[in-house]
Amino acid sequence: MVDAWAIKFCFWAFLHNLMAVRVIEQSRVSPTPPVDSSRLPIPLTFFDIIWLNSVPVERLFFFNFPHTTSHFLQSHLPLLKSSLSLTLAEFYPLVGTIRLRPGSDHHFEISFTETDSIPLTISEFIGGDFTVLSGDKEREVTLFPSQGLCLALTVHHAACDGQSSTHFVKSWAAAFRSSTATPSPHPKPYVDCSVIQDPRDFYSLTAKLILDIRAQKKTFSSTRTAASIVLSTFTIDAVHISMLKQRAQSSRRFHCSSYVVSCAFAWVCLLKTRGSVSDDAATNLIIAVDWRWRIRPRIPEAFFGNCIGSCIATARAAEIVGQDGFSVACEKIGTAIEGIGDDVHESMEGTLDKIVALLPTRPLTFAGSPKLRVYETDFGWGELKKVLVTSIGQTGAMSLAEMRNGDGGVEIGVVLTKAEMEKFTSHFVNGFES
């Protein structure tokens, strides 16, 4: 049995000059209209079952909010709840329960009842500096001080991927702005998972591996404690992205995107930060692959669920930290992506086994993507101040997003120990001068 939720929310109102945390309200929000009790459960696909054991994805959206808490509670909260309720009626998989199908030993599904709802918590964090928390500088992951408004979204990854969860949040924001039940400018989610074809029963193979991992109590999460880590955001603007592309392709020819150079640059900085890795040791980067635009036959663009696979870039540590390490890293990532093709079963067969085997080597992974356009989330409160993925503190991944100013740059979220962060920062800053 999986946690009996797919999604939950918190809001934080940040005020000045006090030193307390106060829970103002804990409630539940149901879809309007309620989910029909006759609705059939949604079976998990092989894309979904991969994430069954994963920690929930936690994403924070920070807004400047120069109003009192009472103003938020009276003028904003009622509409937030009603618009959330309307949006959940379309994105109803998020209110269901992920369970083992009755009578099956490995088929999971999202089931529904007319009383389904999601938890919503309103809290007031009083004290500290909101500009520090919502900025790029180092800060403790567990600290929530200062002034502003933060929407904290927790989603079980087995319910949907980043593309689907941001589709939901943007649709909710549009419903909130409209103040009515008028249609959202975003397309309605396409929930029919039968479009994900599985002629080779890849689901059963994947489910067996995932359930074996669960039985052995293996984990995909980091062993670091929250008290020992800090989170920082590093930015690579459009000018430096262009410089990195030129450097990467000076002597090699492969598709060199902003994603490729950003991941490669972070990979180099991380290995140099670790320092103790043997030169002959293999180092690996696990690359998330969005199959929405690759899979055949094609599926609707607004498909709601998971459609993420992986490929792996591998190199010797000495290659990545060497004089030409950045270019080597780009080539490894670029060629791995180019080799994916359009046969999802052929591409993914055996990949999860390889990833599980690589876990002891601490492979680098990335959560999110600049393609999600998270900074286009518009509740009408003005420009988003910051978007953070705090669950990377548990997974050991880094996060990726587009730069807030929309100039084509990239933001990279990093969680390390304080000592490691100082080294990583030095390598990051100096890396542009190489």
C-alpha positions in Angstrom: 0.0 0.0 0.0 1.3 3.4 -0.9 0.6 6.6 1.0 -3.1 7.4 0.6 -2.6 10.6 -1.4 -1.2 11.8 -4.7 -0.9 15.4 -3.8 -0.9 17.8 -0.9 -0.4 21.5 -0.4 0.8 24.0 2.2 0.8 27.8 2.1 3.1 30.0 4.2 2.6 33.6 4.9 5.8 35.3 6.0 5.7 38.3 8.3 8.4 40.6 10.0 9.8 40.9 13.5 8.3 37.8 15.2 9.9 34.4 16.0 7.2 31.7 15.7 5.5 29.3 13.4 1.8 29.0 13.6 -0.5 26.6 11.8 -3.6 28.7 10.9 -5.7 26.0 9.2 -5.6 22.4 8.3 -8.4 21.3 5.9 -9.2 19.1 2.9 -10.3 20.2 -0.5 -12.5 17.9 -2.7 -13.1 18.1 -6.4 -16.2 20.0 -7.6 -18.1 18.1 -8.7 -16.9 15.0 -6.7 -15.3 12.1 -8.5 -18.0 9.7 -9.7 -17.8 6.6 -7.5 -18.4 4.5 -10.7 -15.2 5.8 -12.2 -12.8 2.9 -12.9 -9.4 2.8 -11.2 -6.5 4.0 -13.4 -3.9 1.3 -13.7 -0.3 2.4 -13.3 1.8 2.1 -16.5 5.4 1.0 -16.7 6.3 4.7 -16.6 4.5 5.1 -13.3 5.6 2.0 -11.5 9.3 3.1 -11.8 8.6 5.8 -9.2 6.6 3.7 -6.7 9.4 3.7 -4.1 10.6 7.2 -4.7 10.3 10.0 -2.2 7.6 12.6 -3.0 8.5 15.5 -5.1 8.5 18.8 -3.2 8.3 22.0 -5.1 8.1 25.5 -3.5 6.7 28.6 -5.4 7.7 31.9 -3.7 5.8 35.1 -4.4 6.3 38.6 -3.1 3.1 39.3 -1.2 3.0 42.8 0.5 -0.2 42.1 2.4 -1.2 41.0 5.9 -2.1 37.5 6.8 -5.7 38.6 7.5 -5.9 40.0 4.0 -4.7 36.7 2.5 -7.2 34.7 4.6 -10.1 36.9 3.8 -9.5 38.0 0.2 -7.4 35.2 -1.4 -7.8 31.9 0.5 -11.5 31.3 -0.3 -10.9 31.7 -4.1 -7.8 29.6 -3.9 -9.8 26.8 -2.4 -12.7 27.1 -4.8 -10.4 27.3 -7.9 -8.4 24.3 -6.5 -11.6 22.4 -6.1 -12.6 23.1 -9.7 -9.2 22.2 -11.1 -9.0 19.0 -9.1 -12.2 17.9 -10.9 -10.3 17.8 -14.2 -7.0 16.5 -12.7 -8.9 13.9 -10.6 -6.0 11.3 -10.5 -4.3 13.6 -7.9 -7.1 13.0 -5.3 -7.1 9.2 -5.7 -5.3 6.5 -3.6 -2.4 4.5 -5.1 -3.1 0.9 -4.1 -2.3 -2.7 -5.1 -5.1 -3.9 -7.3 -7.3 -6.3 -5.3 -6.3 -9.9 -6.1 -3.0 -8.9 -7.8 0.5 -9.2 -6.5 2.1 -6.5 -8.6 -0.5 -4.5 -10.5 -1.0 -1.0 -8.9 -3.7 1.4 -9.6 -5.2 4.8 -8.6 -8.6 4.2 -7.1 -11.4 6.7 -6.4 -14.3 7.4 -4.1 -16.9 10.2 -3.9 -15.2 11.4 -0.6 -11.7 11.8 -2.1 -9.9 15.0 -1.2 -6.4 16.4 -0.7 -4.9 18.0 2.4 -4.3 21.7 2.5 -2.3 23.4 5.4 -2.1 27.2 5.9 0.9 28.2 8.1 2.4 31.5 9.2 6.2 31.6 9.4 7.2 34.7 11.3 10.7 36.1 11.4 13.8 35.9 9.2 14.5 37.3 5.8 12.2 36.3 2.9 14.7 37.7 0.3 17.4 35.3 1.5 15.1 32.3 1.5 13.7 33.1 -2.0 17.1 34.1 -3.4 20.0 32.2 -4.8 22.4 32.3 -1.8 23.0 29.3 0.5 20.2 28.6 3.0 19.2 25.8 5.2 16.5 23.6 3.6 14.3 23.5 6.7 14.3 27.3 7.2 11.2 29.3 6.2 11.5 32.9 7.6 10.6 36.3 6.2 7.9 38.1 4.3 5.9 36.8 1.3 3.8 33.9 0.2 4.9 30.4 -0.6 2.9 27.6 -2.2 4.4 24.3 -1.2 3.4 21.4 -3.4 4.1 17.7 -2.6 3.3 15.1 -5.3 3.8 11.4 -5.3 5.9 10.8 -8.5 4.0 7.6 -9.2 0.9 9.8 -9.9 2.5 12.1 -12.4 5.8 13.6 -13.7 6.9 17.2 -13.7 5.3 18.0 -17.0 1.9 16.9 -15.6 2.2 18.5 -12.2 3.2 21.9 -13.7 0.3 21.6 -16.1 -2.0 21.2 -13.0 -0.5 24.1 -11.1 -0.7 26.4 -14.1 -4.3 25.4 -14.7 -5.1 26.1 -11.1 -3.5 29.5 -11.3 -5.5 30.3 -14.4 -8.7 29.3 -12.6 -7.8 31.5 -9.6 -7.1 34.5 -11.9 -10.4 34.1 -13.7 -12.4 34.1 -10.5 -15.0 31.9 -12.3 -15.4 28.4 -13.7 -14.5 29.7 -17.2 -12.2 27.4 -19.2 -8.5 27.6 -18.5 -6.2 28.7 -21.4 -4.3 25.5 -20.7 -5.5 22.3 -22.4 -7.5 19.8 -20.3 -5.5 16.9 -19.1 -5.7 13.7 -21.1 -6.1 11.0 -18.5 -6.6 7.8 -20.5 -3.4 5.7 -19.8 -4.3 3.2 -22.5 -2.4 5.3 -25.0 0.8 4.0 -23.3 1.1 0.7 -25.1 3.0 -2.2 -23.6 3.2 -5.0 -26.1 6.1 -6.7 -24.3 4.6 -6.4 -20.8 7.4 -4.2 -19.7 5.3 -3.3 -16.7 5.6 -6.7 -15.2 9.4 -6.7 -15.5 9.6 -3.3 -14.0 7.2 -4.0 -11.2 9.2 -7.1 -10.2 12.4 -5.1 -9.9 10.7 -2.3 -8.0 8.9 -4.6 -5.5 12.2 -6.6 -5.0 13.9 -3.3 -4.1 11.1 -2.5 -1.7 11.3 -5.9 -0.1 15.0 -5.6 0.4 14.5 -2.1 1.8 16.9 -0.5 -0.6 16.5 3.2 -1.1 16.9 5.8 -3.8 17.3 8.6 -1.3 20.4 10.3 0.1 21.7 9.3 3.5 22.5 12.9 4.5 20.5 14.4 7.3 18.6 17.7 6.8 20.7 19.3 9.6 23.9 18.7 7.7 23.0 20.2 4.3 22.4 23.5 2.7 20.7 24.5 -0.6 21.9 27.0 -3.1 20.8 28.0 -6.6 23.4 28.6 -9.3 22.5 30.4 -12.5 24.0 30.2 -16.0 22.7 33.1 -18.0 22.2 33.1 -21.8 25.6 34.6 -22.6 27.4 32.0 -20.6 25.2 29.2 -22.1 26.4 30.4 -25.5 30.0 30.4 -24.4 29.7 26.9 -23.0 28.2 25.6 -26.3 31.0 27.1 -28.3 33.6 25.5 -26.0 31.9 22.1 -26.1 31.7 22.0 -29.9 35.1 23.4 -30.7 36.4 20.0 -31.7 33.3 17.7 -31.6 30.0 17.6 -33.5 26.8 16.5 -31.7 23.6 18.2 -30.7 24.7 20.6 -27.9 21.6 22.1 -26.2 21.4 24.3 -23.1 20.4 21.2 -21.2 23.5 19.3 -22.3 26.0 22.1 -21.4 24.2 22.8 -18.1 24.3 19.2 -17.0 27.8 18.8 -18.1 29.1 21.9 -16.3 27.3 20.8 -13.0 28.7 17.2 -13.5 32.3 18.6 -13.7 31.8 20.8 -10.7 30.4 18.0 -8.6 33.2 15.6 -9.4 35.8 18.2 -8.6 34.0 18.9 -5.3 34.1 15.3 -4.3 37.7 15.1 -5.1 38.3 11.7 -3.6 37.0 9.8 -6.6 39.6 7.5 -8.2 40.7 8.6 -11.7 40.0 5.2 -13.0 36.6 5.0 -11.4 33.5 5.2 -13.6 31.3 8.2 -13.0 27.7 8.3 -14.2 25.0 10.8 -15.0 21.4 9.6 -15.3 19.5 11.7 -17.8 15.8 12.0 -17.6 14.1 11.4 -21.0 10.6 12.8 -21.7 9.0 10.4 -24.1 6.0 12.6 -24.9 7.5 13.8 -28.1 9.4 10.6 -28.9 7.1 7.6 -28.3 5.4 5.8 -31.2 2.5 5.8 -31.7 2.2 9.4 -30.6 0.3 10.3 -27.5 -1.7 13.5 -26.8 0.5 16.4 -25.7 -1.7 17.0 -22.6 -1.3 13.3 -21.4 -1.5 13.3 -17.6 0.7 10.8 -15.8 4.3 9.8 -16.1 6.1 9.6 -19.4 9.7 9.8 -18.2 12.5 7.3 -18.9 16.2 7.5 -18.6 19.5 7.1 -20.4 23.0 7.0 -18.8 26.2 8.9 -19.6 29.3 7.2 -18.4 32.9 8.2 -18.3 36.1 7.7 -16.3 36.4 10.3 -13.5 39.8 11.4 -14.9 38.1 12.3 -18.2 35.6 14.6 -16.5 37.9 16.4 -14.1 40.7 16.7 -16.7 41.7 19.7 -18.7 39.1 19.0 -21.4 36.6 17.5 -19.0 33.7 19.8 -19.8 33.8 19.0 -23.5 34.1 15.3 -22.7 31.1 15.5 -20.4 29.1 17.3 -23.1 30.0 14.7 -25.6 29.0 11.8 -23.3 25.7 13.4 -22.5 24.9 14.5 -26.1 25.7 11.1 -27.6 23.7 9.3 -24.9 20.6 11.5 -25.8 21.1 11.0 -29.5 21.2 7.3 -29.1 17.7 7.1 -27.6 15.6 6.6 -30.7 11.8 6.2 -30.7 11.3 2.7 -29.4 10.6 3.2 -25.7 10.8 -0.5 -24.8 14.1 -1.0 -26.6 15.5 2.1 -24.9 14.3 1.3 -21.4 14.9 -2.4 -21.3 17.5 -3.1 -18.8 18.1 0.6 -18.0 16.4 0.4 -14.6 18.6 -2.6 -13.6 21.7 -0.6 -14.6 20.5 2.4 -12.5 19.9 0.3 -9.4 23.4 -1.3 -9.9 24.9 2.2 -10.1 23.3 3.6 -6.9 26.4 2.8 -4.7 28.5 5.0 -7.1 26.4 8.0 -6.3 25.4 8.9 -9.9 24.3 12.4 -10.6 20.6 12.9 -11.5 18.5 16.0 -12.2 15.0 16.9 -11.1 12.9 19.1 -13.4 13.8 20.7 -16.7 13.9 24.2 -18.2 11.2 23.0 -20.6 8.7 22.9 -17.7 8.6 26.7 -17.7 7.8 26.8 -14.0 8.3 30.6 -13.8 5.2 31.0 -16.1 3.0 30.0 -13.2 0.8 33.0 -12.7 -1.6 33.4 -9.8 -1.9 37.1 -10.4 0.4 38.0 -7.5 3.1 39.3 -9.8 6.3 37.7 -11.0 7.4 34.5 -9.3 10.3 35.3 -7.0 11.8 31.8 -6.8 10.9 28.1 -7.5 12.7 25.5 -5.5 12.7 21.7 -5.5 13.5 20.8 -1.9 13.1 17.1 -2.3 16.6 17.0 -3.9 17.8 17.1 -0.3 16.6 13.6 0.1 17.4 12.2 -3.3 20.9 13.7 -3.8 19.8 15.0 -7.2 20.2 18.6 -8.6 17.3 20.5 -9.9 17.0 22.3 -13.2 14.7 25.2 -14.3 14.7 28.1 -16.7 16.0 31.4 -15.4 13.3 33.6 -13.9 14.1 36.5 -16.3 13.3 34.4 -19.3 16.5 35.2 -21.2 17.3 31.6 -22.0 19.5 30.9 -19.0 19.3 28.0 -16.6 19.0 27.7 -12.8 20.6 24.7 -11.0 19.5 23.8 -7.5 22.2 22.1 -5.5 22.1 20.5 -2.0 25.4 19.7 -0.3 27.1 19.9 3.1 28.3 23.4 3.9 31.9 22.4 3.3 31.1 20.8 -0.1 29.0 23.8 -1.1 32.0 26.1 -0.6 34.1 23.9 -2.9 31.3 23.5 -5.5 30.8 27.3 -5.6 34.5 27.8 -6.2 34.6 25.3 -9.0 31.4 26.8 -10.5 32.6 30.3 -10.5 36.1 29.5 -11.8 34.7 27.0 -14.4 33.7 29.8 -16.8 37.3 30.9 -16.9 38.8 27.6 -18.0 
